[in-house]
Amino acid sequence: MPQQRFPSSVDIAIIGAGAAGLGAARTLENSGLSVIVLEARDRIGGRAFTRMVTPGIAFDVGCGWLHSADENSFVGIARDLSVEIDTTHPPWSERSFGDVFPPRERAAFSKALDAFYERVWRAAKRKTDAPAATLLEPGNRWNAMIDAVSTWVNGAELDRVSVKDVEAYRDTGINWRIREGYGALIAAYGAHCPVALNCAVSVIDHSGPQVKLETSQGTLTAGKVIITVPTNLIADEAIRFTPELPDKLAAARGLPLGADAKVMLQLSDPNDFPADGNLRGATMRTAIGTYHLRPFGHDGVEGFFGGRFARELEQAGDGALAAQSIDEIAGLLGNDIRRKLKPLAESRWTRDPFARGSYSHALPGHAGARAVLAAPVDDRLFFAGEATSPQFFSTAHGARDSGERAAREIIGHA
């Protein structure tokens, strides 16, 4: 990645070097406009980040799946970069390892889940919005687990999720992976973008003919600005607009980032377990994890938690996610498994000052906030990021595509 001298003025400043900011920068490469990407972290990628936790295990701390891969722009990017794509079927729809979720129980749960989504589809056609939790069938034994699925998918329980937003999300059902890590792919995609690292923006002053940005490295002026930061930073006014933009603030507050937490454990005696296996019990509660056994056939177990439970575990401090995972796995497979599991790494997105959560969901009544957040202001401030994607929100490719969209809006006005 080229080292950038901090400029005093540019044609276009992009705030955030996640997938959206990099998508915008790549789209503007041959525009003839001067561009700088301002990134608060000491790396690019945003909520896409791969860590090599052992020589054989690449752990995607953030996004890990090429969702809707047949329509995912990162698939073509990976191929252009000669990065291998793994098309192994994802484990979450497979039979759970062992006898912890018997096929008959799994079939009953799947039927209840399908019926819930059918009710969501019908309710989304109504004029008024509602919390998705209102569509749970009263007394259904699987309600808690359906709510758990929402925490993994949306980062929040169904009582905090808009019915219309759930229905708006486009899922083609095709999900692939990158063995080297999704975060590593996105870092490679942005490797040649002009980025100023360790450069946090605090104020966007658009009161004059040029936009003035106050940053941790000094003041910068720009003709136009693309803002790609997570909604929680806008909602918390970690970045302030002068004059204020109350519509953007309200939209961001209607699209909070939920909590999804990941943990990687190392597994001794891995041959006792299937490669790319699924482990999830028929547990009648929402505060549970789901486990991917031996991703890519390596000697690890990846755990995934969502919603309030994930937030509590991340806030509990180092080791809490791993301890909970080991306890749950031992509860499913027996206490002897404890000696075979070793903590390797955990996520911290709710504690990350430049994210403050995982990915966006619309609160009930706020599904329209995505379009409000995406709309330009005075043809000088442009907005991108996964939360602005109309159908692929909460995904890396939705973020990247939104950055391209914002850049093309600028080119169209140049």
Secondary structure, 3 states (H helix, E strand, C coil): CCECCCCCEEEEEEECCEHHHHHHHHHCCCCCCCEEEECCCCCCECCCCEEEEECCEEEECCCCCECCHHHCHHHHHHHHCCCCEECCCCHHHCCECCCCCCHHHHHHHHHHHHHHHHHHHHHCCCCCCCEHHHHCCCCCCCHHHHHHHHHHHHCCCHHHCEHHHHHHCCCCCCCEEECCCHHHHHHHHCCCCCEECCCCEEEEECCCCCEEEEECCEEEEEEEEEECCCHHHHHCCCCEEECCCHHHHHHHHCCCECCEEEEEEEECCHHHCCCCEEECCCCCCCCCCEEEECHHHCCEEEEEEEHHHHHHHHHCCCCHHHHHHHHHHHHHHCHHHHHHEEEEEECCHHHCCCCCCCCECCCCCCCCHHHHHHCCECCCEEECCHHHCCCCCCCHHHHHHHHHHHHHHHHHHC
